[in-house]
Amino acid sequence: MYQLIVSLLVKTVIIPVVLLVSFYSFAEQDKTQWQKPTPIFKQDFDWVKLSSDEWLKGDIISMYDEQLEFDSDELDVQTIDLEDVAELRSKNWQSIRMFDGTIAEGYLVIKDGQLSMVKHGVTTHYELGQLLSIASSSKNERDLWDGYINLGINLRDGNTVQVDYTLAAGIQRRSASSRFKADYTADYSRYVDQDTDETKVTADSERLTSSFDWFFNPKIYFRAADFEYISDEFLNLDYRIHYGIGLGYHIIDTSKVAWDVNAGPSYQTSKFLDVQDDASDTEDSYGLTLGTDFSYEITSDIDYDATYSVQIIDEEAGGNIHHFETGLEIDLTNDFELGITFYADRTENPKPDSENNIPEKNDFRLVIGFGYDF
């Protein structure tokens, strides 16, 4: 009986305990011996390692405002906070700009909190905390460009026959020391009068804006060119062309929030479609342009943007001219997004036509459309 009890004790308690201790010791020993594999980098891709130990291969687009834009080979364009980048390696030359204005080119390596540029076999180290921007060098000109196109359209038939559309498109070129932007919007609307079968146009306008900024300071940039073209039939404008220069200042410049202000002198020339007999159909004016741009990354998939500008010019040329634009960009899938944008324009002194009809001072539009980034 005693031997039976001992045998049962050994089988049910002692043996499992011994096996458990042995397995635990083996696991701990195996854990201490295991090491992360060293990745093999193919020179066909740029590589980024996240702080979570995940690797992505693809192409470096740019880095600005402490945000890295990386075109993943599988996940498309990703925006990554620089603080989440553990390692970054480029396949081609990159151009970097430091806070002190230093510009350098070469193969880029960021590892263990260190920034290195390799050029003609010579490695130069820089302080990562002083990095302002990254962009592809001039050897890869196409990589410096990106753009978007957005279309909102409304078609109605039956009791009401109507067509409305708003087209928005833009391109941008960003290097380590400069930024070029061009944006175009067109708004058109017409309907068919059911009583007279006559087609009536209720909106017909277009706007082209373009600017070139040179970053010579972490907080200050010089707007070397500021251009705007507007045509609006219902504002009695054949065209209005604006030229300007200015200085800009980064009030807030973080990975989530950016807020800029700019100001500078400008010149404007306008031609009107229809004027009174004793009035000139052209007006020229010097003035002052004030502007601000604000952006906020609400989530990784939702961005909020707001832009406001005012042109202070002579009363005969329109007086103060305001333009406000704000809205949300919601990423859907791949490079497609949903855009919700509100536009508000105000001309303090619109030009009356030959019958003394004065256009409305305010114009408002709310546009919902689908867009594509490239």
C-alpha angles and dihedrals in degrees: 000000000000091000090051092053092049091049093051091047092052093049098044103036117010100044095048091047092051092048092048093050091047092049092048092049091049092049092050091048091048091048093054091049096047116098132185112260117251109242121232109229116216111210090222090081144043111238131213127185118202125216086252089065092252119139127213126190124201137082133323108233101179145303122227135144087023090295123119118210108207126178102215117209090229107018100044120223114358127186110214128185109240090231088063093056111099096172136006129185127180127210093204138030117294129194119226131190123202129207091254091058096259113149121196137172133204143087108326125225125175114182136147091002092304128118119210134178120200116202125169090343094308119116119210121189125215134184107262093209090062095055112123104174147348126209137162112269123248089268087075101042094161091060090061092066133077134160149168142220125202129184130190117183137173122190122184131180136172118046088006122037108195140150124198127172139165121195122194125179137161147168133206135194116197127183130170092272107024145036131205121191134180125179130182130191129180126187123192133167134169138163137190117241105230093208099050099020086229121146113230125192114216101175132024118157142131135191131194120188129179136174140176120207128189116202110214097153135032089245105025132059133180117231099212094180133021116177133174133176122188132179120180124165094195092051088054089245122143085179142328119201123193128191125184150148130207153149125266132202131200106226093175123014114170136132091265106029132039126179124176133177127194139181138178149136120286145184126216135190124188136187120196127211099222129009139169119275095256095044131087118242092217131058131185125193142169116220151145126271123206123185145167135193125198130182132176128185101219093180134344088272102036126063129182121207134181130181129182131176136169127195113205108205141143119304092239090059094049107286116235110002116201130194124184126179127175138157152119131278113204119191112226109174136329106334097338124105143174116238127200111185133174119201126195124181129178130184112191096205113024117192114253118227128235091280091051093251108154118209118235113270095222131056123184130185135175113198128189114187147145121252143191126212121208 
